[in-house]
Amino acid sequence: YISVTRLVNQKGIHLIERILEEFLQEDVQFVVLGTGEAEFENYFRYLADRYPKQVKALITFDEGLARKLYAAADFFVMPSQFEPCGLSQLISLQYLAVPIVRETGGLKDTIVPYNEMTGEGNGFSFSNYNAHELLRVLRYSLNVYHSPSQWKQLLKNVNRSVFSWKDSARKYGELYESLKPTFI
């Protein structure tokens, strides 16, 4: 599990702070890359000292390192309080790091929650800004990860996720064409 983010309240760091030690009771690793408010920087440093085999706090920002983390990760955690657009979840999709997001703004628009019954979805999400909802979704993601058939299906879905300007431009073109007056 990774989080590449500004360490500020908007990004949902308080939610992570409330449940991460409980989630670390599972066989997981968590890496955070970012800078921001001292409270959050110090929290992740503390966790890295307390759980050196499970937590890595990289209190810096390095684009190249960020890309390597996306490529190495199975999951990308982005529980933002609000997020008008969001690019990080789109980057994570490119690297097959499955996004775990809160349903807000652009995160809700781009991440479809995985449904094990239908096999649809390209990530995981939760609706309320609540730490225990985040924990529930983190645990669910881990269960899917440990189910080879579900994990394979989810990665197929992630791999098919496309958010390019070509699609948007085509849709706008179709809309404009549909608005043209027709002459008899």
C-alpha angles and dihedrals in degrees: 000000000000137000119196105184152113106279097235135122094256090065094061096251091144088062092052090046092056098052110020097094090052091049090049087068084079121076094268141122126217126200124186124192119186149073133241140105114025091231091062096039090053092046093056092044088052092050092048089054093046096044104027094164094050109032131053119183114197102184096191138069122245119161094206092050090046090056091049090051092050089050094049098043130092093198137028117204119210112158095167121180087218131354119178093195117343125205101186094072089053091050090049090054090055090056095042091245100145111234122233107194144162113248101253135121115321092358091064090045095055108030119069112195114246113252113199091197095058099023090231128132139071102225146347130280145174128202110212123065090243130132095218092053087054090050091050091052092046089054091046090051089052091051091052090048090055092051105079096201094048093044091051091050092047092051090050089054092047090049090053093052108114124180106171135144088242091071093045092047092049091050092049090049091052091049092051091047091051090054095054113112114249118225124207 
